[in-house]
Amino acid sequence: MKFKAIDLFCGAGGLSAGLKKSGFQICLGVDIDKSALNTYKLNLKNTKILAKDIKQVTGKEITQLTGIKKQDNFLLAGCPPCQGFSNLGKRDVDDEKNRLVYEYIRIIYELEPTFILMENVPGMSEGVGKEIFKKVVESLQKLYYVEYNTLNAADYGVPQTRKRLVLHGIRKDINEILASKNDNLPVKLLPQPTHSQIKQRGYKRWITVGDSIMDLPVINAGESYEDSGIKNHRARRLSQTNIERLQEIRDHGGDKTNISENLKLECHKKKNVSYTDTYGIIDSTKPAPTITSGCTIISKGRYCHPTQNRGLSVREAARLQSFDDKFEFVGNIGEMSLQIGNAVPPKLAQASGNIIKLYMKKYERELLD
């Protein structure tokens, strides 16, 4: 049996792709970003799409589109925009988009799904957004038992040390039914790690950049390579000066301070600066740093290819987010990079889906008994 899920703020489809892999039927994706939805449509062909401002979306409309009714056994997932909370973003608590999380809560209360899933940046619970998050949790706890924590995507098979706040919830009446039975369900509602930075019994080792991207064909800056099995292997153009700069950085073992004076950037001449990762060469022996919307731009972070004098290609960035090669992105290179950087890593979403599905199966059996 495939359990049903709805994905609010679905973007290009990272969360939906992961939930689908865990066995969910994704009934509806909702977003306002038309570029991201073009990618979503291409890859989740059997899922209905609602291109609409979430503030205008109602539970009644979702029921009309999907047939899912209030209190049905389904998962309502949502990843509200998080740039205002992010340590890599503006960290502006007054960012209007921060309030969209309340629209997610409104729809939860209009539909009362059996299970909920929310993903966001750690800054939502630890930083500038903690007061908003406190209100979110208090509101949800009136109807749901919730668990949340900051998870490292690398611990779930994603080749990237991306930390994300993950919240799972189960409606209180359902939780009471399942708790009274206590039949071999996990103690925790959140997924348990499957991978580890160090060798541990029962865990796989973290997946590295080298494991993930080094088998792709060699391309130069500004080039692309595509065949039936590889899409989006496309790198941004670079000036000759930047190509020479990258080569010298490489020749100095990644040290940007000892390269030729004419190639040094002003930001790399300063001490105690917070943006030393710019023009950094990604380490192939470790998971990648957090993949952001600037993941194909060498001036936006440590996004230079391990051995080739260029930034990451779109496909390489997608792989580092744990997207399958068959997941194809559409748009210009900036739009595709934004879609990838904003996505939930599918393997992290799959880990969430796997454990939520265990609870859903148990509840379904209780309904049949």
C-alpha distance (Angstrom), angle and dihedral (degrees) to the residues before:
residue distance angle dihedral
M1 . . .
K2 3.80 . .
F3 3.77 114.3 .
K4 3.78 119.5 -142.5
A5 3.79 127.3 -112.7
I6 3.79 137.1 -179.3
D7 3.81 121.0 -153.5
L8 3.81 117.5 -151.3
F9 3.83 117.5 -167.0
C10 3.81 84.6 16.1
G11 3.82 97.7 169.9
A12 3.80 113.1 179.2
G13 3.80 92.1 -19.0
G14 3.81 111.0 -95.1
L15 3.80 93.8 137.3
S16 3.80 93.0 42.4
A17 3.82 91.8 48.4
G18 3.80 91.2 52.4
L19 3.80 94.2 45.7
K20 3.79 89.8 48.4
K21 3.81 89.7 54.2
S22 3.79 89.7 53.0
G23 3.80 89.6 55.7
F24 3.79 105.3 -92.1
Q25 3.77 125.4 138.9
I26 3.80 105.4 -133.9
C27 3.79 104.4 -144.4
L28 3.79 100.6 178.1
G29 3.80 140.5 10.9
V30 3.80 118.6 -162.0
D31 3.80 125.7 -164.9
I32 3.78 141.5 131.3
D33 3.83 97.0 -141.5
K34 3.80 105.7 99.2
S35 3.80 94.3 -169.7
A36 3.82 91.7 54.8
L37 3.80 90.8 44.6
N38 3.81 90.5 55.9
T39 3.81 87.5 60.7
Y40 3.81 91.1 43.3
K41 3.82 92.1 52.8
L42 3.79 92.4 49.6
N43 3.81 93.5 53.7
L44 3.81 104.6 31.9
K45 3.77 97.9 44.4
N46 3.81 97.1 164.2
T47 3.80 95.0 51.0
K48 3.78 121.6 96.2
I49 3.79 115.6 -126.5
L50 3.77 130.1 -147.3
A51 3.82 112.2 -164.7
K52 3.75 99.6 -163.9
D53 3.80 143.9 118.5
I54 3.82 105.7 -90.9
K55 3.81 89.3 -132.3
Q56 3.79 87.9 66.2
V57 3.82 96.0 45.8
T58 3.82 118.7 99.6
G59 3.76 135.0 -168.4
K60 3.79 88.5 -119.2
E61 3.81 91.1 57.2
I62 3.81 90.8 49.5
T63 3.81 89.9 51.7
Q64 3.80 90.7 50.7
L65 3.81 91.6 50.9
T66 3.80 98.8 43.1
G67 3.80 108.1 21.0
I68 3.81 88.5 -124.9
K69 3.78 109.8 139.0
K70 3.77 133.5 -157.6
Q71 3.84 112.3 -71.2
D72 3.82 93.6 10.3
N73 3.81 116.1 145.8
F74 3.81 101.4 -95.4
L75 3.81 142.3 116.2
L76 3.79 121.5 -108.7
A77 3.79 108.5 -161.8
G78 3.77 127.4 -175.5
C79 3.79 139.9 171.7
P80 3.82 106.3 -169.0
P81 3.84 116.1 -158.3
C82 3.79 110.2 -79.4
Q83 3.80 108.8 -176.5
G84 3.80 92.0 113.0
F85 3.81 90.5 57.8
S86 3.79 98.9 40.1
N87 3.80 122.4 110.5
L88 3.81 85.2 -143.8
G89 3.80 93.2 50.7
K90 3.80 138.4 53.6
R91 3.81 95.5 -63.3
D92 3.79 87.3 -145.8
V93 3.80 111.7 158.5
D94 3.81 89.1 -166.9
D95 3.81 94.4 57.0
E96 3.81 104.5 130.9
K97 3.80 91.3 -135.7
N98 3.81 89.8 64.0
R99 3.80 88.0 71.5
L100 3.80 92.6 60.4
V101 3.80 88.6 85.7
Y102 3.81 86.4 73.5
E103 3.81 89.1 59.0
Y104 3.79 88.0 56.7
I105 3.81 89.5 52.5
R106 3.81 90.8 47.9
I107 3.80 91.3 55.3
I108 3.81 90.9 45.6
Y109 3.80 89.3 57.2
E110 3.79 92.3 45.0
L111 3.83 91.9 54.2
E112 3.84 104.3 23.9
P113 3.82 95.6 -153.3
T114 3.79 117.9 -163.2
F115 3.82 90.8 -120.3
I116 3.79 136.3 27.0
L117 3.80 133.3 -167.0
M118 3.80 127.4 -170.0
E119 3.79 128.1 178.5
N120 3.80 126.2 -169.5
V121 3.80 143.6 141.6
P122 3.82 119.2 -68.6
G123 3.81 89.0 -115.2
M124 3.77 88.4 73.4
S125 3.81 91.0 70.2
E126 3.80 102.2 23.0
G127 3.78 107.8 31.4
V128 3.77 139.2 29.6
G129 3.80 92.5 -24.3
K130 3.80 98.7 53.3
E131 3.81 94.7 105.4
I132 3.79 91.0 51.5
F133 3.80 90.6 46.6
K134 3.80 91.1 49.5
K135 3.81 89.3 56.0
V136 3.81 90.6 46.1
V137 3.80 92.6 53.6
E138 3.81 93.2 44.7
S139 3.79 90.0 51.6
L140 3.80 93.6 48.1
Q141 3.80 93.4 46.1
K142 3.77 90.8 65.0
L143 3.80 88.6 72.0
Y144 3.83 105.7 11.8
Y145 3.76 142.2 52.4
V146 3.81 102.6 -131.7
E147 3.78 136.6 -168.7
Y148 3.78 123.9 -172.3
N149 3.77 138.1 171.8
T150 3.79 142.2 154.1
L151 3.81 107.8 -94.1
N152 3.80 128.4 -167.0
A153 3.80 109.9 -132.8
A154 3.82 89.8 -146.9
D155 3.82 88.1 67.8
Y156 3.81 89.1 63.3
G157 3.80 100.5 49.5
V158 3.80 99.5 -84.7
P159 3.83 111.6 134.2
Q160 3.79 91.0 -132.8
T161 3.81 136.5 78.8
R162 3.79 92.5 -129.0
K163 3.79 114.0 155.2
R164 3.77 116.9 -153.2
L165 3.76 136.9 175.2
V166 3.80 107.7 -122.3
L167 3.81 123.1 -170.3
H168 3.81 124.9 -171.6
G169 3.76 123.9 -174.6
I170 3.79 137.1 -174.3
R171 3.79 121.9 -164.5
K172 3.80 109.2 -103.5
D173 3.80 96.7 -122.6
I174 3.81 90.3 52.7
N175 3.79 92.2 45.7
E176 3.80 90.6 53.8
I177 3.81 91.5 51.6
L178 3.80 93.0 49.3
A179 3.81 94.3 41.9
S180 3.81 90.4 54.7
K181 3.82 89.9 55.9
N182 3.82 96.6 41.1
D183 3.81 92.4 -173.3
N184 3.80 110.8 170.1
L185 3.79 95.4 -57.7
P186 3.80 119.0 149.5
V187 3.79 114.8 -92.4
K188 3.80 90.6 -130.6
L189 3.78 126.0 55.4
L190 3.82 90.7 -150.9
P191 3.82 120.4 78.5
Q192 3.78 118.4 -96.2
P193 3.83 118.8 -127.9
T194 3.80 118.4 -94.5
H195 3.83 97.6 -173.8
S196 3.79 134.3 50.9
Q197 3.79 138.3 -162.5
I198 3.80 89.7 -133.0
K199 3.77 129.8 43.0
Q200 3.80 108.6 -85.5
R201 3.76 131.9 165.0
G202 3.78 111.1 -103.0
Y203 3.81 94.1 18.5
K204 3.78 132.9 93.7
R205 3.80 118.5 -133.8
W206 3.79 119.8 -101.1
I207 3.79 112.5 -85.5
T208 3.80 112.6 -115.8
V209 3.78 134.7 -145.6
G210 3.80 88.3 -109.4
D211 3.80 91.4 54.2
S212 3.78 89.8 51.5
I213 3.79 111.5 41.1
M214 3.81 113.3 11.8
D215 3.81 94.1 90.7
L216 3.82 92.4 64.1
P217 3.82 118.3 105.4
V218 3.81 117.2 -88.7
I219 3.81 113.5 -103.0
N220 3.79 133.4 173.0
A221 3.78 127.6 -128.0
G222 3.80 109.2 -70.6
E223 3.80 93.5 19.3
S224 3.78 132.1 111.3
Y225 3.79 136.2 -160.2
E226 3.77 124.1 -160.4
D227 3.77 136.4 168.6
S228 3.77 134.9 151.5
G229 3.82 92.1 -74.8
I230 3.80 101.3 37.0
K231 3.78 122.7 54.0
N232 3.81 130.9 172.8
H233 3.82 95.4 20.1
R234 3.78 90.2 148.9
A235 3.82 129.7 135.8
R236 3.78 129.7 -159.2
R237 3.79 121.2 -107.5
L238 3.80 117.8 -100.6
S239 3.79 130.8 -161.3
Q240 3.79 117.5 -112.9
T241 3.81 87.6 -112.2
N242 3.78 91.7 57.3
I243 3.81 91.8 47.2
E244 3.82 89.2 52.5
R245 3.83 89.7 45.6
L246 3.81 91.6 53.4
Q247 3.80 91.8 48.2
E248 3.81 91.9 52.3
I249 3.80 91.6 46.9
R250 3.80 87.4 51.7
D251 3.82 91.5 47.7
H252 3.83 88.9 54.1
G253 3.79 93.8 52.1
G254 3.78 93.4 -102.5
D255 3.82 94.6 -51.0
K256 3.81 108.0 138.2
T257 3.81 95.6 -174.1
N258 3.82 97.3 69.0
I259 3.78 100.8 50.1
S260 3.81 123.4 109.4
E261 3.78 112.9 -60.2
N262 3.80 93.1 -122.5
L263 3.81 90.0 56.0
K264 3.79 97.5 46.9
L265 3.78 116.7 108.8
E266 3.80 117.2 -133.7
C267 3.81 90.8 -122.6
H268 3.81 90.3 57.5
K269 3.82 92.4 52.6
K270 3.80 91.8 61.2
K271 3.78 125.2 85.6
N272 3.81 126.1 -129.6
V273 3.79 95.0 16.7
S274 3.80 122.4 154.9
Y275 3.80 97.8 -140.9
T276 3.80 102.0 63.8
D277 3.82 90.8 126.5
T278 3.80 91.3 73.3
Y279 3.81 110.7 113.1
G280 3.80 86.9 10.8
I281 3.80 120.4 153.4
I282 3.79 112.6 -123.9
D283 3.82 114.3 -119.9
S284 3.79 110.7 -119.5
T285 3.83 92.4 -159.5
K286 3.80 94.9 62.4
P287 3.80 137.6 47.2
A288 3.80 112.9 -85.3
P289 3.80 122.8 -96.1
T290 3.80 116.2 -106.7
I291 3.80 110.3 -51.3
T292 3.82 108.2 -132.7
S293 3.79 135.1 177.5
G294 3.81 86.8 -84.8
C295 3.81 92.3 57.5
T296 3.82 94.8 123.5
I297 3.83 95.5 46.2
I298 3.81 116.6 86.9
S299 3.82 92.6 -153.4
K300 3.82 91.8 58.1
G301 3.80 98.5 65.8
R302 3.80 145.0 -56.0
Y303 3.79 92.5 -28.2
C304 3.81 103.1 126.2
H305 3.80 114.5 122.4
P306 3.82 113.9 -102.3
T307 3.82 95.1 -118.7
Q308 3.82 108.9 4.4
N309 3.82 123.7 75.1
R310 3.78 97.9 -118.0
G311 3.77 142.0 72.8
L312 3.78 124.0 -87.3
S313 3.78 115.9 -70.6
V314 3.79 119.9 -123.1
R315 3.82 90.4 -106.5
E316 3.80 92.5 49.2
A317 3.80 90.8 51.7
A318 3.81 89.4 47.6
R319 3.80 91.6 51.7
L320 3.81 90.3 49.8
Q321 3.80 86.4 55.7
S322 3.86 87.4 51.4
F323 3.81 96.9 -111.2
D324 3.81 114.5 153.3
D325 3.80 116.8 -116.3
K326 3.79 89.4 -114.8
F327 3.83 89.1 64.0
E328 3.81 102.4 93.7
F329 3.81 125.4 -161.9
V330 3.79 124.6 -148.8
G331 3.79 132.3 -159.5
N332 3.78 134.1 55.8
I333 3.79 118.7 -43.0
G334 3.80 92.5 -95.2
E335 3.80 92.7 51.5
M336 3.80 92.7 46.7
S337 3.82 91.9 48.6
L338 3.80 90.0 50.9
Q339 3.81 91.3 49.8
I340 3.80 91.3 51.5
G341 3.80 96.0 44.4
N342 3.80 92.7 48.7
A343 3.81 94.8 47.1
V344 3.78 128.8 105.1
P345 3.82 106.5 -118.8
P346 3.82 103.7 -104.8
K347 3.81 93.2 -135.7
L348 3.81 91.0 54.8
A349 3.80 89.2 49.1
Q350 3.80 89.8 47.9
A351 3.81 90.4 54.4
S352 3.80 89.4 53.3
G353 3.80 91.4 46.3
N354 3.80 93.1 50.6
I355 3.78 94.7 57.5
I356 3.81 96.2 39.7
K357 3.80 88.8 51.6
L358 3.82 90.3 56.6
Y359 3.79 89.9 59.0
M360 3.80 92.7 43.4
K361 3.80 91.5 52.6
K362 3.78 91.4 50.7
Y363 3.79 92.2 49.3
E364 3.81 90.7 48.4
R365 3.81 89.8 53.4
E366 3.80 90.2 50.9
L367 3.82 89.7 53.8
L368 3.80 90.3 53.0
D369 3.83 95.3 47.5
